[in-house]
Amino acid sequence: MISKSPAVHLFKNTCKISRHRPRPQTLFFILITCLFSANLSHAADDFLLLPAVNLLLSRNTTCGMSYADNNPKYDLQYKGLYYYQNEMSHTRYGLQQLSDSDFNQLSLTDRRKVADKLLSSLFFGYPAKALDQRITSSSFLCSVRRGLFEKKNDMARVEKEIRNDERYYHHEYYNNDVHDILARFYAMQYLDSHYLHNWVAYILTQTIMFSPAYELESSHYPNSSRVYNWLVMDMDDDVGMRHSTFLHMTGSDNWRRFRSPEDNGREMLEIFTFDFNDADVPKAATTLQNWYLDADADTLVIGLNENVIPQSLFGTSVTTGFDFYRELVKSDGFINGSVRRLVDFFFTDHDEVQKAGITHSIVTSHPETWEDVLLQILFSREYLLKTSRVKSAEELFYSLTKKLEYKHWKYTFVHFNDALIDMNQAAMKYKLGKLERTPLDTLSFAHYHKYIRERILLRNVCGEGEKVYDSWDSYGWRPQLLDNDRFNYIADNPEATLDSFITYLFKLTIHRKPTYQEMEMFKNNMLTTDRREYQWRYNFRRVNDDGCYSWRENAAEDVLDYISRLSELYMFQEVR
């Protein structure tokens, strides 16, 4: 049994005072004392659940964000296609959003699960203490939402960092474009607008809508960065989702994937509007009769032999290829189709009726930017509370590296990309995008588990290894993960120390305490029979001269090895 700290007694005694009708000027002091005391103690974890207090602190459910922008550029258009669009207010979303007040009424365990789902979906995470501080702040969801519209990452520094050949591997014959994209999420320190735009671009390029499809002979590795970078730059410049898609459709990168007028016309109709009417394909092909991909450098050529006979599509008449693409993205079918593609991507555990309902709710809010759609999904009650699905490899990889304060080595993102290929989850490779969001067949999931276990959870670095990037032992989680302030270290009580240490690692990674049987299994292995002392290879008192916790690392590896085999690590959990 872990002994209670003075903070716990202070919490109990102070809160008892409130029963005797304290004067109004003391109420605020009592409130802050109770919150502060509860946060100080690992043993008093359950006291962090204070729904009434949280409700008092979170009356403002609108998040206090301003979306107003009177820039005249938002009025610019060409034949009804607007170039620029401002993000809509989250208060106008059709899909019901999870409020901070509802979030704060959840148990602390459920708040961790919800926060992990949101952050991991964004390829992000926080160490345990930092996460607990945020989810008990009374405004966690609002703070994340607000942060996504700020600029905090120094992108010049980030770009310089990921192109540092001493720290990141580059080679003329390797897929450096994808490696840099993967490394960028690791190098960005904050969840801000730069991060959001990169994340949105990554999601879009994994889908059938924007996959660069470098597996094709007509496509090439640089297509990955071309498609991805243009999406990021479009969002940076407030280019709307319709015009951004129009620009993509009329470019070489799209035509390198679908290479003839008939093929391209059919695919654009099916992919973006779910129009599977074969009678519309010849019409689309006719408007594109002067468009073709030249085999020399796979170059898109638009000839002068334009079609002159109007074709009836999208409830109007279109004549040229530019007309076809422009009216396609202007149509209601484009918004319906694009939203449904993203709903399918995130709600893989939902049935067709549920997906149709979610799509309808989003479409009724009239989204005009990719952020309008994706943020509406991410912060929704339906996604944060009711979704239960396997995490993608990217969602688990980035969330773990952030939580574990992980140090990469020179080849981390080369190997991560190779691992994604082994999982049949290669980034931006497939002609039709990732048809399955997660590696679910036996062999693919085996590669998934192997990579997470061997390259993330069982790797640690300390001493000289923290200073170099080209050595095999230069990557992994750092010693500070096991510092005394991360758990309740009691020098003369090994059993209580292990109780706290093991619980800490469980909460950090899978957001629950170990069961009694799990705790007993670890303690039976790490303590002597009489449970008064550590087994020699798990001695928490020993610290190396270089600051390494070699014996604590043994204990952490055993616990993390076990956790790597639990389905909870790989699942987003539903919260009821």
Solvent accessible surface area in square Angstrom, and as a share of the most:
residue,aa,sasa,rsa
1,M,199,0.89
2,I,40,0.20
3,S,70,0.45
4,K,90,0.38
5,S,37,0.24
6,P,112,0.71
7,A,12,0.09
8,V,1,0.01
9,H,96,0.43
10,L,88,0.44
11,F,14,0.06
12,K,81,0.34
13,N,88,0.45
14,T,9,0.05
15,C,35,0.21
16,K,105,0.45
17,I,93,0.47
18,S,50,0.32
19,R,191,0.70
20,H,147,0.66
21,R,224,0.82
22,P,32,0.20
23,R,158,0.58
24,P,107,0.67
25,Q,124,0.55
26,T,39,0.23
27,L,93,0.46
28,F,139,0.58
29,F,135,0.56
30,I,14,0.07
31,L,37,0.18
32,I,77,0.39
33,T,17,0.10
34,C,12,0.07
35,L,32,0.16
36,F,123,0.51
37,S,0,0.00
38,A,1,0.01
39,N,68,0.35
40,L,99,0.49
41,S,10,0.07
42,H,86,0.39
43,A,37,0.29
44,A,3,0.03
45,D,17,0.09
46,D,109,0.56
47,F,64,0.27
48,L,15,0.08
49,L,64,0.32
50,L,36,0.18
51,P,52,0.33
52,A,71,0.55
53,V,25,0.14
54,N,5,0.02
55,L,73,0.36
56,L,100,0.50
57,L,81,0.40
58,S,9,0.06
59,R,184,0.67
60,N,101,0.52
61,T,77,0.44
62,T,76,0.44
63,C,7,0.04
64,G,56,0.54
65,M,36,0.16
66,S,103,0.67
67,Y,34,0.13
68,A,93,0.72
69,D,73,0.38
70,N,148,0.76
71,N,64,0.33
72,P,102,0.64
73,K,48,0.21
74,Y,32,0.12
75,D,105,0.55
76,L,93,0.46
77,Q,85,0.38
78,Y,110,0.42
79,K,119,0.51
80,G,35,0.33
81,L,4,0.02
82,Y,86,0.33
83,Y,68,0.26
84,Y,58,0.22
85,Q,39,0.17
86,N,49,0.25
87,E,27,0.12
88,M,10,0.04
89,S,23,0.15
90,H,19,0.08
91,T,88,0.51
92,R,142,0.52
93,Y,26,0.10
94,G,37,0.35
95,L,14,0.07
96,Q,123,0.55
97,Q,34,0.15
98,L,6,0.03
99,S,31,0.20
100,D,15,0.08
101,S,20,0.13
102,D,53,0.28
103,F,0,0.00
104,N,0,0.00
105,Q,88,0.39
106,L,31,0.15
107,S,44,0.28
108,L,9,0.04
109,T,52,0.30
110,D,30,0.16
111,R,0,0.00
112,R,10,0.04
113,K,44,0.19
114,V,0,0.00
115,A,0,0.00
116,D,8,0.04
117,K,1,0.00
118,L,0,0.00
119,L,3,0.02
120,S,0,0.00
121,S,0,0.00
122,L,0,0.00
123,F,2,0.01
124,F,6,0.02
125,G,4,0.03
126,Y,39,0.15
127,P,31,0.19
128,A,22,0.17
129,K,97,0.41
130,A,24,0.18
131,L,11,0.05
132,D,26,0.14
133,Q,110,0.49
134,R,94,0.34
135,I,0,0.00
136,T,22,0.13
137,S,55,0.36
138,S,8,0.05
139,S,46,0.30
140,F,1,0.00
141,L,6,0.03
142,C,15,0.09
143,S,52,0.34
144,V,12,0.07
145,R,11,0.04
146,R,95,0.35
147,G,11,0.11
148,L,1,0.00
149,F,68,0.28
150,E,74,0.33
151,K,154,0.65
152,K,109,0.46
153,N,10,0.05
154,D,82,0.42
155,M,38,0.17
156,A,79,0.62
157,R,91,0.33
158,V,0,0.00
159,E,49,0.22
160,K,161,0.68
161,E,31,0.14
162,I,0,0.00
163,R,120,0.44
164,N,50,0.26
165,D,87,0.45
166,E,138,0.62
167,R,90,0.33
168,Y,9,0.03
169,Y,49,0.19
170,H,50,0.22
171,H,70,0.31
172,E,139,0.62
173,Y,167,0.64
174,Y,95,0.36
175,N,8,0.04
176,N,35,0.18
177,D,36,0.18
178,V,0,0.00
179,H,7,0.03
180,D,19,0.10
181,I,3,0.01
182,L,0,0.00
183,A,2,0.02
184,R,16,0.06
185,F,0,0.00
186,Y,37,0.14
187,A,11,0.08
188,M,0,0.00
189,Q,106,0.47
190,Y,91,0.35
191,L,16,0.08
192,D,0,0.00
193,S,11,0.07
194,H,38,0.17
195,Y,0,0.00
196,L,2,0.01
197,H,18,0.08
198,N,8,0.04
199,W,0,0.00
200,V,0,0.00
201,A,0,0.00
202,Y,2,0.01
203,I,2,0.01
204,L,0,0.00
205,T,0,0.00
206,Q,4,0.02
207,T,8,0.04
208,I,29,0.15
209,M,0,0.00
210,F,0,0.00
211,S,3,0.02
212,P,3,0.02
213,A,0,0.00
214,Y,24,0.09
215,E,81,0.36
216,L,33,0.16
217,E,168,0.75
218,S,6,0.04
219,S,6,0.04
220,H,73,0.33
221,Y,90,0.34
222,P,70,0.44
223,N,1,0.01
224,S,0,0.00
225,S,21,0.13
226,R,100,0.37
227,V,5,0.03
228,Y,1,0.00
229,N,59,0.30
230,W,142,0.50
231,L,6,0.03
232,V,21,0.12
233,M,85,0.38
234,D,12,0.06
235,M,8,0.04
236,D,74,0.38
237,D,78,0.41
238,D,36,0.19
239,V,19,0.11
240,G,1,0.01
241,M,0,0.00
242,R,39,0.14
243,H,22,0.10
244,S,4,0.02
245,T,0,0.00
246,F,28,0.12
247,L,80,0.40
248,H,25,0.11
249,M,0,0.00
250,T,23,0.13
251,G,22,0.21
252,S,23,0.15
253,D,14,0.07
254,N,0,0.00
255,W,0,0.00
256,R,34,0.12
257,R,4,0.01
258,F,0,0.00
259,R,106,0.39
260,S,47,0.30
261,P,32,0.20
262,E,96,0.43
263,D,45,0.23
264,N,0,0.00
265,G,0,0.00
266,R,69,0.25
267,E,31,0.14
268,M,1,0.00
269,L,2,0.01
270,E,35,0.16
271,I,1,0.01
272,F,1,0.00
273,T,22,0.13
274,F,74,0.31
275,D,35,0.18
276,F,123,0.51
277,N,81,0.42
278,D,94,0.49
279,A,63,0.49
280,D,21,0.11
281,V,6,0.04
282,P,78,0.49
283,K,64,0.27
284,A,0,0.00
285,A,20,0.16
286,T,41,0.24
287,T,0,0.00
288,L,0,0.00
289,Q,84,0.37
290,N,4,0.02
291,W,3,0.01
292,Y,103,0.39
293,L,26,0.13
294,D,49,0.25
295,A,98,0.76
296,D,111,0.58
297,A,76,0.59
298,D,21,0.11
299,T,58,0.34
300,L,27,0.13
301,V,48,0.27
302,I,67,0.34
303,G,20,0.19
304,L,181,0.90
305,N,95,0.49
306,E,81,0.36
307,N,7,0.04
308,V,125,0.72
309,I,114,0.58
310,P,83,0.52
311,Q,28,0.13
312,S,76,0.49
313,L,9,0.04
314,F,59,0.24
315,G,87,0.84
316,T,55,0.32
317,S,74,0.48
318,V,1,0.01
319,T,32,0.18
320,T,25,0.15
321,G,0,0.00
322,F,83,0.35
323,D,26,0.13
324,F,0,0.00
325,Y,0,0.00
326,R,19,0.07
327,E,24,0.11
328,L,0,0.00
329,V,0,0.00
330,K,61,0.26
331,S,20,0.13
332,D,111,0.57
333,G,26,0.25
334,F,0,0.00
335,I,8,0.04
336,N,64,0.33
337,G,2,0.02
338,S,0,0.00
339,V,0,0.00
340,R,44,0.16
341,R,47,0.17
342,L,0,0.00
343,V,0,0.00
344,D,45,0.23
345,F,16,0.07
346,F,0,0.00
347,F,0,0.00
348,T,63,0.37
349,D,62,0.32
350,H,16,0.07
351,D,80,0.41
352,E,110,0.50
353,V,124,0.71
354,Q,85,0.38
355,K,23,0.10
356,A,50,0.39
357,G,39,0.37
358,I,9,0.05
359,T,12,0.07
360,H,122,0.55
361,S,31,0.20
362,I,0,0.00
363,V,25,0.15
364,T,65,0.38
365,S,9,0.06
366,H,132,0.59
367,P,1,0.00
368,E,40,0.18
369,T,5,0.03
370,W,4,0.02
371,E,5,0.02
372,D,2,0.01
373,V,0,0.00
374,L,0,0.00
375,L,1,0.01
376,Q,0,0.00
377,I,0,0.00
378,L,0,0.00
379,F,0,0.00
380,S,0,0.00
381,R,63,0.23
382,E,37,0.17
383,Y,0,0.00
384,L,0,0.00
385,L,16,0.08
386,K,102,0.43
387,T,0,0.00
388,S,39,0.25
389,R,8,0.03
390,V,27,0.16
391,K,4,0.02
392,S,3,0.02
393,A,2,0.02
394,E,4,0.02
395,E,0,0.00
396,L,1,0.01
397,F,1,0.00
398,Y,0,0.00
399,S,0,0.00
400,L,1,0.00
401,T,3,0.02
402,K,33,0.14
403,K,6,0.02
404,L,0,0.00
405,E,44,0.20
406,Y,8,0.03
407,K,1,0.01
408,H,7,0.03
409,W,20,0.07
410,K,44,0.19
411,Y,64,0.24
412,T,5,0.03
413,F,7,0.03
414,V,8,0.05
415,H,51,0.23
416,F,1,0.00
417,N,6,0.03
418,D,60,0.31
419,A,11,0.08
420,L,0,0.00
421,I,63,0.32
422,D,70,0.36
423,M,1,0.00
424,N,92,0.47
425,Q,7,0.03
426,A,0,0.00
427,A,0,0.00
428,M,3,0.01
429,K,50,0.21
430,Y,50,0.19
431,K,61,0.26
432,L,70,0.35
433,G,5,0.05
434,K,19,0.08
435,L,135,0.67
436,E,112,0.50
437,R,15,0.06
438,T,9,0.05
439,P,2,0.01
440,L,106,0.53
441,D,77,0.40
442,T,123,0.72
443,L,121,0.60
444,S,0,0.00
445,F,62,0.26
446,A,51,0.39
447,H,58,0.26
448,Y,0,0.00
449,H,45,0.20
450,K,106,0.45
451,Y,16,0.06
452,I,1,0.00
453,R,52,0.19
454,E,62,0.28
455,R,63,0.23
456,I,0,0.00
457,L,0,0.00
458,L,43,0.22
459,R,40,0.14
460,N,33,0.17
461,V,4,0.02
462,C,30,0.18
463,G,17,0.17
464,E,126,0.56
465,G,11,0.11
466,E,57,0.25
467,K,143,0.61
468,V,62,0.36
469,Y,36,0.14
470,D,97,0.50
471,S,40,0.26
472,W,136,0.48
473,D,90,0.47
474,S,0,0.00
475,Y,2,0.01
476,G,0,0.00
477,W,0,0.00
478,R,57,0.21
479,P,16,0.10
480,Q,59,0.26
481,L,1,0.01
482,L,0,0.00
483,D,42,0.22
484,N,72,0.37
485,D,84,0.43
486,R,41,0.15
487,F,4,0.02
488,N,36,0.19
489,Y,54,0.20
490,I,38,0.19
491,A,57,0.44
492,D,121,0.63
493,N,57,0.29
494,P,6,0.04
495,E,45,0.20
496,A,2,0.01
497,T,0,0.00
498,L,0,0.00
499,D,19,0.10
500,S,7,0.05
501,F,0,0.00
502,I,0,0.00
503,T,25,0.15
504,Y,19,0.07
505,L,0,0.00
506,F,0,0.00
507,K,28,0.12
508,L,6,0.03
509,T,2,0.01
510,I,2,0.01
511,H,7,0.03
512,R,53,0.19
513,K,104,0.44
514,P,16,0.10
515,T,64,0.37
516,Y,159,0.61
517,Q,130,0.58
518,E,17,0.08
519,M,22,0.10
520,E,34,0.15
521,M,88,0.39
522,F,11,0.04
523,K,11,0.05
524,N,96,0.49
525,N,79,0.41
526,M,0,0.00
527,L,3,0.01
528,T,43,0.25
529,T,140,0.82
530,D,93,0.48
531,R,59,0.21
532,R,189,0.69
533,E,68,0.30
534,Y,10,0.04
535,Q,66,0.29
536,W,189,0.66
537,R,91,0.33
538,Y,7,0.03
539,N,34,0.17
540,F,0,0.00
541,R,100,0.37
542,R,121,0.44
543,V,78,0.45
544,N,49,0.25
545,D,160,0.83
546,D,85,0.44
547,G,35,0.34
548,C,4,0.02
549,Y,28,0.11
550,S,35,0.22
551,W,42,0.15
552,R,5,0.02
553,E,18,0.08
554,N,35,0.18
555,A,0,0.00
556,A,0,0.00
557,E,50,0.22
558,D,44,0.23
559,V,0,0.00
560,L,0,0.00
561,D,30,0.15
562,Y,55,0.21
563,I,0,0.00
564,S,0,0.00
565,R,143,0.52
566,L,31,0.15
567,S,81,0.52
568,E,46,0.21
569,L,0,0.00
570,Y,8,0.03
571,M,57,0.25
572,F,3,0.01
573,Q,41,0.18
574,E,63,0.28
575,V,9,0.05
576,R,238,0.87
